[in-house]
Amino acid sequence: MSIAINQNKCVGCTMCTCVCPGTLLEMNDQNKAYIQYPKDCWGCASCVKECKFGAISLYLGADIGGRGSHLSTTSNGDLVTWSIANPYGKSKEIVIDRKESNRY
């Protein structure tokens, strides 16, 4: 399992590099995040959850039913949107209110 970083969406905030437990993320010459060794990614999704701009997505492989789908998040205040896009052009969004996320 690994991540993909959309260089066009990355704003260079470095938050992803701070939360990666494997210290796998670095910044390139254009101040954009990148992962040097994708095969070493643990798939913890810490960077995906931390990226407020939807620049990082988690590759959902066939072994967990993803069949090539990508999971990314965006934030707007207390609302977090989890977006799942599959390679066939279909997508699904799940909106979670941070204030209510631990309620159940």
N, CA, C and O atoms as a GROMACS GRO file, in nm:
protein
  416
    1MET      N    1   0.085  -0.117   0.000
    1MET     CA    2   0.000   0.000   0.000
    1MET      C    3   0.090   0.123   0.000
    1MET      O    4   0.196   0.123   0.062
    2SER      N    5   0.048   0.225  -0.068
    2SER     CA    6   0.128   0.346  -0.076
    2SER      C    7   0.038   0.467  -0.099
    2SER      O    8  -0.084   0.456  -0.109
    3ILE      N    9   0.103   0.581  -0.107
    3ILE     CA   10   0.032   0.706  -0.131
    3ILE      C   11   0.071   0.762  -0.267
    3ILE      O   12   0.172   0.723  -0.326
    4ALA      N   13  -0.010   0.855  -0.314
    4ALA     CA   14   0.021   0.932  -0.434
    4ALA      C   15   0.008   1.078  -0.396
    4ALA      O   16  -0.086   1.116  -0.325
    5ILE      N   17   0.100   1.161  -0.442
    5ILE     CA   18   0.097   1.304  -0.412
    5ILE      C   19   0.076   1.381  -0.541
    5ILE      O   20   0.155   1.370  -0.635
    6ASN      N   21  -0.031   1.460  -0.546
    6ASN     CA   22  -0.061   1.543  -0.661
    6ASN      C   23   0.018   1.673  -0.645
    6ASN      O   24  -0.017   1.758  -0.562
    7GLN      N   25   0.123   1.688  -0.723
    7GLN     CA   26   0.210   1.805  -0.714
    7GLN      C   27   0.136   1.936  -0.742
    7GLN      O   28   0.174   2.040  -0.689
    8ASN      N   29   0.032   1.931  -0.824
    8ASN     CA   30  -0.044   2.052  -0.856
    8ASN      C   31  -0.128   2.101  -0.738
    8ASN      O   32  -0.157   2.220  -0.728
    9LYS      N   33  -0.166   2.010  -0.648
    9LYS     CA   34  -0.246   2.048  -0.532
    9LYS      C   35  -0.162   2.078  -0.409
    9LYS      O   36  -0.209   2.146  -0.318
   10CYS      N   37  -0.039   2.028  -0.405
   10CYS     CA   38   0.049   2.048  -0.289
   10CYS      C   39   0.087   2.195  -0.277
   10CYS      O   40   0.133   2.256  -0.373
   11VAL      N   41   0.068   2.252  -0.157
   11VAL     CA   42   0.102   2.392  -0.133
   11VAL      C   43   0.232   2.408  -0.055
   11VAL      O   44   0.274   2.520  -0.027
   12GLY      N   45   0.296   2.297  -0.020
   12GLY     CA   46   0.424   2.303   0.048
   12GLY      C   47   0.416   2.336   0.196
   12GLY      O   48   0.511   2.393   0.250
   13CYS      N   49   0.307   2.303   0.261
   13CYS     CA   50   0.290   2.338   0.403
   13CYS      C   51   0.377   2.252   0.495
   13CYS      O   52   0.399   2.292   0.610
   14THR      N   53   0.426   2.140   0.451
   14THR     CA   54   0.513   2.044   0.522
   14THR      C   55   0.444   1.966   0.634
   14THR      O   56   0.511   1.893   0.707
   15MET      N   57   0.314   1.980   0.651
   15MET     CA   58   0.246   1.908   0.758
   15MET      C   59   0.257   1.757   0.740
   15MET      O   60   0.270   1.684   0.838
   16CYS      N   61   0.252   1.710   0.616
   16CYS     CA   62   0.262   1.566   0.591
   16CYS      C   63   0.397   1.511   0.635
   16CYS      O   64   0.406   1.400   0.687
   17THR      N   65   0.503   1.590   0.614
   17THR     CA   66   0.636   1.544   0.653
   17THR      C   67   0.649   1.533   0.804
   17THR      O   68   0.728   1.454   0.855
   18CYS      N   69   0.571   1.613   0.876
   18CYS     CA   70   0.575   1.612   1.022
   18CYS      C   71   0.504   1.491   1.083
   18CYS      O   72   0.542   1.444   1.189
   19VAL      N   73   0.400   1.441   1.015
   19VAL     CA   74   0.319   1.334   1.074
   19VAL      C   75   0.355   1.194   1.026
   19VAL      O   76   0.310   1.096   1.085
   20CYS      N   77   0.435   1.182   0.922
   20CYS     CA   78   0.471   1.049   0.871
   20CYS      C   79   0.556   0.974   0.973
   20CYS      O   80   0.666   1.017   1.005
   21PRO      N   81   0.504   0.862   1.026
   21PRO     CA   82   0.581   0.789   1.128
   21PRO      C   83   0.707   0.723   1.073
   21PRO      O   84   0.798   0.691   1.150
   22GLY      N   85   0.713   0.704   0.943
   22GLY     CA   86   0.832   0.643   0.883
   22GLY      C   87   0.929   0.745   0.826
   22GLY      O   88   1.028   0.708   0.764
   23THR      N   89   0.901   0.872   0.847
   23THR     CA   90   0.980   0.984   0.792
   23THR      C   91   1.012   0.960   0.644
   23THR      O   92   1.126   0.977   0.601
   24LEU      N   93   0.910   0.922   0.567
   24LEU     CA   94   0.929   0.889   0.426
   24LEU      C   95   0.904   1.006   0.333
   24LEU      O   96   0.943   1.002   0.217
   25LEU      N   97   0.840   1.111   0.383
   25LEU     CA   98   0.805   1.225   0.298
   25LEU      C   99   0.909   1.335   0.310
   25LEU      O  100   0.957   1.365   0.419
   26GLU      N  101   0.942   1.394   0.197
   26GLU     CA  102   1.040   1.502   0.191
   26GLU      C  103   0.986   1.611   0.100
   26GLU      O  104   0.886   1.592   0.031
   27MET      N  105   1.054   1.724   0.099
   27MET     CA  106   1.016   1.835   0.012
   27MET      C  107   1.118   1.845  -0.101
   27MET      O  108   1.238   1.832  -0.079
   28ASN      N  109   1.069   1.868  -0.224
   28ASN     CA  110   1.159   1.879  -0.339
   28ASN      C  111   1.202   2.024  -0.361
   28ASN      O  112   1.171   2.110  -0.278
   29ASP      N  113   1.272   2.051  -0.470
   29ASP     CA  114   1.322   2.184  -0.500
   29ASP      C  115   1.212   2.288  -0.521
   29ASP      O  116   1.236   2.408  -0.503
   30GLN      N  117   1.094   2.243  -0.559
   30GLN     CA  118   0.980   2.334  -0.580
   30GLN      C  119   0.896   2.348  -0.452
   30GLN      O  120   0.786   2.402  -0.456
   31ASN      N  121   0.948   2.298  -0.340
   31ASN     CA  122   0.880   2.300  -0.210
   31ASN      C  123   0.748   2.222  -0.215
   31ASN      O  124   0.647   2.265  -0.158
   32LYS      N  125   0.752   2.108  -0.283
   32LYS     CA  126   0.638   2.018  -0.293
   32LYS      C  127   0.676   1.886  -0.226
   32LYS      O  128   0.790   1.842  -0.235
   33ALA      N  129   0.579   1.825  -0.160
   33ALA     CA  130   0.604   1.697  -0.092
   33ALA      C  131   0.620   1.584  -0.194
   33ALA      O  132   0.557   1.585  -0.300
   34TYR      N  133   0.704   1.489  -0.160
   34TYR     CA  134   0.718   1.367  -0.241
   34TYR      C  135   0.762   1.254  -0.150
   34TYR      O  136   0.816   1.275  -0.042
   35ILE      N  137   0.736   1.132  -0.196
   35ILE     CA  138   0.778   1.013  -0.122
   35ILE      C  139   0.886   0.945  -0.206
   35ILE      O  140   0.862   0.906  -0.321
   36GLN      N  141   1.004   0.932  -0.148
   36GLN     CA  142   1.116   0.880  -0.223
   36GLN      C  143   1.104   0.729  -0.248
   36GLN      O  144   1.138   0.681  -0.356
   37TYR      N  145   1.056   0.656  -0.149
   37TYR     CA  146   1.045   0.511  -0.161
   37TYR      C  147   0.902   0.467  -0.131
   37TYR      O  148   0.873   0.426  -0.018
   38PRO      N  149   0.812   0.475  -0.229
   38PRO     CA  150   0.672   0.440  -0.206
   38PRO      C  151   0.650   0.299  -0.150
   38PRO      O  152   0.555   0.276  -0.076
   39LYS      N  153   0.738   0.206  -0.185
   39LYS     CA  154   0.722   0.068  -0.137
   39LYS      C  155   0.741   0.058   0.014
   39LYS      O  156   0.699  -0.040   0.075
   40ASP      N  157   0.804   0.158   0.074
   40ASP     CA  158   0.826   0.156   0.218
   40ASP      C  159   0.709   0.215   0.298
   40ASP      O  160   0.709   0.212   0.421
   41CYS      N  161   0.610   0.269   0.227
   41CYS     CA  162   0.495   0.331   0.293
   41CYS      C  163   0.417   0.226   0.372
   41CYS      O  164   0.390   0.117   0.322
   42TRP      N  165   0.382   0.258   0.496
   42TRP     CA  166   0.310   0.166   0.584
   42TRP      C  167   0.160   0.167   0.556
   42TRP      O  168   0.090   0.075   0.597
   43GLY      N  169   0.111   0.268   0.487
   43GLY     CA  170  -0.032   0.278   0.460
   43GLY      C  171  -0.111   0.324   0.580
   43GLY      O  172  -0.230   0.293   0.592
   44CYS      N  173  -0.049   0.398   0.670
   44CYS     CA  174  -0.117   0.442   0.793
   44CYS      C  175  -0.217   0.554   0.767
   44CYS      O  176  -0.308   0.576   0.847
   45ALA      N  177  -0.201   0.626   0.657
   45ALA     CA  178  -0.288   0.737   0.614
   45ALA      C  179  -0.276   0.862   0.700
   45ALA      O  180  -0.361   0.950   0.691
   46SER      N  181  -0.174   0.874   0.783
   46SER     CA  182  -0.155   0.995   0.862
   46SER      C  183  -0.140   1.118   0.774
   46SER      O  184  -0.198   1.222   0.803
   47CYS      N  185  -0.062   1.106   0.668
   47CYS     CA  186  -0.041   1.220   0.578
   47CYS      C  187  -0.169   1.255   0.503
   47CYS      O  188  -0.196   1.372   0.477
   48VAL      N  189  -0.246   1.153   0.466
   48VAL     CA  190  -0.371   1.175   0.394
   48VAL      C  191  -0.467   1.255   0.481
   48VAL      O  192  -0.530   1.350   0.434
   49LYS      N  193  -0.477   1.216   0.608
   49LYS     CA  194  -0.567   1.285   0.700
   49LYS      C  195  -0.519   1.426   0.732
   49LYS      O  196  -0.601   1.514   0.757
   50GLU      N  197  -0.389   1.447   0.732
   50GLU     CA  198  -0.334   1.578   0.768
   50GLU      C  199  -0.340   1.678   0.654
   50GLU      O  200  -0.348   1.799   0.678
   51CYS      N  201  -0.337   1.631   0.529
   51CYS     CA  202  -0.336   1.720   0.414
   51CYS      C  203  -0.472   1.787   0.397
   51CYS      O  204  -0.570   1.720   0.365
   52LYS      N  205  -0.477   1.915   0.417
   52LYS     CA  206  -0.602   1.992   0.409
   52LYS      C  207  -0.638   2.029   0.266
   52LYS      O  208  -0.744   2.088   0.242
   53PHE      N  209  -0.552   1.996   0.171
   53PHE     CA  210  -0.571   2.041   0.033
   53PHE      C  211  -0.602   1.927  -0.063
   53PHE      O  212  -0.616   1.949  -0.183
   54GLY      N  213  -0.615   1.805  -0.011
   54GLY     CA  214  -0.647   1.690  -0.095
   54GLY      C  215  -0.536   1.652  -0.190
   54GLY      O  216  -0.561   1.590  -0.294
   55ALA      N  217  -0.413   1.689  -0.157
   55ALA     CA  218  -0.300   1.662  -0.246
   55ALA      C  219  -0.248   1.519  -0.231
   55ALA      O  220  -0.180   1.469  -0.320
   56ILE      N  221  -0.278   1.455  -0.120
   56ILE     CA  222  -0.226   1.320  -0.094
   56ILE      C  223  -0.342   1.222  -0.092
   56ILE      O  224  -0.443   1.245  -0.026
   57SER      N  225  -0.326   1.113  -0.164
   57SER     CA  226  -0.428   1.009  -0.162
   57SER      C  227  -0.363   0.875  -0.130
   57SER      O  228  -0.247   0.851  -0.162
   58LEU      N  229  -0.441   0.790  -0.066
   58LEU     CA  230  -0.396   0.656  -0.032
   58LEU      C  231  -0.444   0.562  -0.140
   58LEU      O  232  -0.563   0.558  -0.171
   59TYR      N  233  -0.353   0.487  -0.197
   59TYR     CA  234  -0.388   0.390  -0.301
   59TYR      C  235  -0.454   0.271  -0.234
   59TYR      O  236  -0.395   0.208  -0.146
   60LEU      N  237  -0.576   0.240  -0.273
   60LEU     CA  238  -0.650   0.128  -0.217
   60LEU      C  239  -0.637   0.009  -0.311
   60LEU      O  240  -0.710  -0.002  -0.410
   61GLY      N  241  -0.546  -0.078  -0.280
   61GLY     CA  242  -0.517  -0.191  -0.366
   61GLY      C  243  -0.625  -0.297  -0.364
   61GLY      O  244  -0.717  -0.292  -0.282
   62ALA      N  245  -0.613  -0.394  -0.453
   62ALA     CA  246  -0.711  -0.501  -0.465
   62ALA      C  247  -0.719  -0.586  -0.339
   62ALA      O  248  -0.822  -0.645  -0.310
   63ASP      N  249  -0.608  -0.592  -0.264
   63ASP     CA  250  -0.607  -0.676  -0.144
   63ASP      C  251  -0.704  -0.627  -0.037
   63ASP      O  252  -0.742  -0.703   0.052
   64ILE      N  253  -0.745  -0.500  -0.044
   64ILE     CA  254  -0.845  -0.450   0.052
   64ILE      C  255  -0.972  -0.406  -0.020
   64ILE      O  256  -1.052  -0.331   0.035
   65GLY      N  257  -0.990  -0.453  -0.140
   65GLY     CA  258  -1.113  -0.427  -0.214
   65GLY      C  259  -1.116  -0.298  -0.293
   65GLY      O  260  -1.219  -0.264  -0.350
   66GLY      N  261  -1.004  -0.226  -0.298
   66GLY     CA  262  -1.002  -0.098  -0.366
   66GLY      C  263  -0.989  -0.105  -0.516
   66GLY      O  264  -1.037  -0.016  -0.587
   67ARG      N  265  -0.925  -0.209  -0.566
   67ARG     CA  266  -0.905  -0.227  -0.710
   67ARG      C  267  -0.853  -0.103  -0.780
   67ARG      O  268  -0.898  -0.069  -0.889
   68GLY      N  269  -0.759  -0.036  -0.717
   68GLY     CA  270  -0.697   0.081  -0.779
   68GLY      C  271  -0.760   0.213  -0.743
   68GLY      O  272  -0.725   0.315  -0.803
   69SER      N  273  -0.852   0.215  -0.649
   69SER     CA  274  -0.914   0.340  -0.605
   69SER      C  275  -0.816   0.420  -0.519
   69SER      O  276  -0.719   0.367  -0.467
   70HIS      N  277  -0.845   0.550  -0.506
   70HIS     CA  278  -0.764   0.638  -0.422
   70HIS      C  279  -0.855   0.705  -0.320
   70HIS      O  280  -0.967   0.744  -0.352
   71LEU      N  281  -0.806   0.718  -0.198
   71LEU     CA  282  -0.877   0.783  -0.089
   71LEU      C  283  -0.804   0.912  -0.054
   71LEU      O  284  -0.683   0.909  -0.032
   72SER      N  285  -0.875   1.025  -0.050
   72SER     CA  286  -0.813   1.152  -0.010
   72SER      C  287  -0.912   1.227   0.079
   72SER      O  288  -1.030   1.193   0.086
   73THR      N  289  -0.862   1.330   0.148
   73THR     CA  290  -0.947   1.410   0.235
   73THR      C  291  -0.927   1.558   0.206
   73THR      O  292  -0.822   1.600   0.158
   74THR      N  293  -1.030   1.635   0.236
   74THR     CA  294  -1.021   1.781   0.237
   74THR      C  295  -1.095   1.829   0.360
   74THR      O  296  -1.185   1.761   0.409
   75SER      N  297  -1.058   1.946   0.409
   75SER     CA  298  -1.120   2.002   0.529
   75SER      C  299  -1.177   2.139   0.500
   75SER      O  300  -1.124   2.215   0.419
   76ASN      N  301  -1.287   2.168   0.568
   76ASN     CA  302  -1.348   2.300   0.562
   76ASN      C  303  -1.406   2.326   0.701
   76ASN      O  304  -1.518   2.285   0.731
   77GLY      N  305  -1.329   2.393   0.784
   77GLY     CA  306  -1.372   2.415   0.922
   77GLY      C  307  -1.378   2.282   0.996
   77GLY      O  308  -1.280   2.208   0.998
   78ASP      N  309  -1.494   2.252   1.056
   78ASP     CA  310  -1.512   2.127   1.129
   78ASP      C  311  -1.553   2.011   1.040
   78ASP      O  312  -1.565   1.898   1.088
   79LEU      N  313  -1.575   2.036   0.912
   79LEU     CA  314  -1.618   1.931   0.821
   79LEU      C  315  -1.499   1.872   0.746
   79LEU      O  316  -1.418   1.944   0.688
   80VAL      N  317  -1.490   1.740   0.749
   80VAL     CA  318  -1.386   1.667   0.677
   80VAL      C  319  -1.456   1.583   0.572
   80VAL      O  320  -1.549   1.508   0.602
   81THR      N  321  -1.411   1.594   0.448
   81THR     CA  322  -1.468   1.516   0.339
   81THR      C  323  -1.369   1.410   0.296
   81THR      O  324  -1.257   1.440   0.255
   82TRP      N  325  -1.412   1.285   0.307
   82TRP     CA  326  -1.332   1.172   0.260
   82TRP      C  327  -1.383   1.140   0.121
   82TRP      O  328  -1.501   1.111   0.102
   83SER      N  329  -1.294   1.144   0.022
   83SER     CA  330  -1.331   1.118  -0.118
   83SER      C  331  -1.263   0.991  -0.166
   83SER      O  332  -1.142   0.973  -0.150
   84ILE      N  333  -1.343   0.903  -0.224
   84ILE     CA  334  -1.291   0.778  -0.280
   84ILE      C  335  -1.321   0.782  -0.429
   84ILE      O  336  -1.437   0.789  -0.471
   85ALA      N  337  -1.215   0.776  -0.509
   85ALA     CA  338  -1.230   0.778  -0.655
   85ALA      C  339  -1.173   0.649  -0.712
   85ALA      O  340  -1.061   0.609  -0.680
   86ASN      N  341  -1.252   0.583  -0.798
   86ASN     CA  342  -1.201   0.460  -0.858
   86ASN      C  343  -1.154   0.487  -1.000
   86ASN      O  344  -1.186   0.591  -1.057
   87PRO      N  345  -1.077   0.395  -1.056
   87PRO     CA  346  -1.022   0.418  -1.190
   87PRO      C  347  -1.126   0.417  -1.301
   87PRO      O  348  -1.092   0.443  -1.417
   88TYR      N  349  -1.251   0.389  -1.270
   88TYR     CA  350  -1.357   0.384  -1.371
   88TYR      C  351  -1.438   0.512  -1.375
   88TYR      O  352  -1.541   0.518  -1.442
   89GLY      N  353  -1.391   0.616  -1.305
   89GLY     CA  354  -1.457   0.746  -1.310
   89GLY      C  355  -1.567   0.767  -1.208
   89GLY      O  356  -1.631   0.872  -1.207
   90LYS      N  357  -1.590   0.669  -1.122
   90LYS     CA  358  -1.692   0.684  -1.018
   90LYS      C  359  -1.626   0.731  -0.890
   90LYS      O  360  -1.510   0.699  -0.862
   91SER      N  361  -1.700   0.808  -0.812
   91SER     CA  362  -1.645   0.855  -0.685
   91SER      C  363  -1.755   0.858  -0.580
   91SER      O  364  -1.874   0.858  -0.611
   92LYS      N  365  -1.712   0.862  -0.455
   92LYS     CA  366  -1.804   0.869  -0.342
   92LYS      C  367  -1.741   0.961  -0.239
   92LYS      O  368  -1.620   0.959  -0.218
   93GLU      N  369  -1.825   1.042  -0.176
   93GLU     CA  370  -1.777   1.132  -0.071
   93GLU      C  371  -1.850   1.105   0.058
   93GLU      O  372  -1.971   1.081   0.060
   94ILE      N  373  -1.776   1.109   0.167
   94ILE     CA  374  -1.831   1.092   0.300
   94ILE      C  375  -1.791   1.217   0.380
   94ILE      O  376  -1.672   1.245   0.394
   95VAL      N  377  -1.889   1.291   0.430
   95VAL     CA  378  -1.862   1.413   0.505
   95VAL      C  379  -1.880   1.384   0.654
   95VAL      O  380  -1.982   1.330   0.697
   96ILE      N  381  -1.778   1.421   0.732
   96ILE     CA  382  -1.779   1.396   0.875
   96ILE      C  383  -1.759   1.527   0.949
   96ILE      O  384  -1.669   1.605   0.915
   97ASP      N  385  -1.841   1.552   1.047
   97ASP     CA  386  -1.826   1.669   1.134
   97ASP      C  387  -1.732   1.630   1.248
   97ASP      O  388  -1.762   1.538   1.324
   98ARG      N  389  -1.620   1.698   1.260
   98ARG     CA  390  -1.521   1.664   1.364
   98ARG      C  391  -1.583   1.664   1.503
   98ARG      O  392  -1.545   1.584   1.588
   99LYS      N  393  -1.676   1.754   1.526
   99LYS     CA  394  -1.738   1.765   1.659
   99LYS      C  395  -1.822   1.642   1.692
   99LYS      O  396  -1.842   1.610   1.809
  100GLU      N  397  -1.870   1.574   1.591
  100GLU     CA  398  -1.957   1.458   1.610
  100GLU      C  399  -1.887   1.325   1.585
  100GLU      O  400  -1.948   1.219   1.604
  101SER      N  401  -1.760   1.327   1.543
  101SER     CA  402  -1.695   1.205   1.496
  101SER      C  403  -1.674   1.100   1.604
  101SER      O  404  -1.666   0.981   1.572
  102ASN      N  405  -1.665   1.137   1.729
  102ASN     CA  406  -1.644   1.040   1.837
  102ASN      C  407  -1.770   1.012   1.916
  102ASN      O  408  -1.766   0.950   2.022
  103ARG      N  409  -1.880   1.058   1.866
  103ARG     CA  410  -2.006   1.047   1.938
  103ARG      C  411  -2.056   0.904   1.951
  103ARG      O  412  -2.118   0.870   2.052
  104TYR      N  413  -2.031   0.822   1.853
  104TYR     CA  414  -2.090   0.688   1.852
  104TYR      C  415  -1.994   0.582   1.898
  104TYR      O  416  -2.030   0.464   1.903
   0.00000   0.00000   0.00000
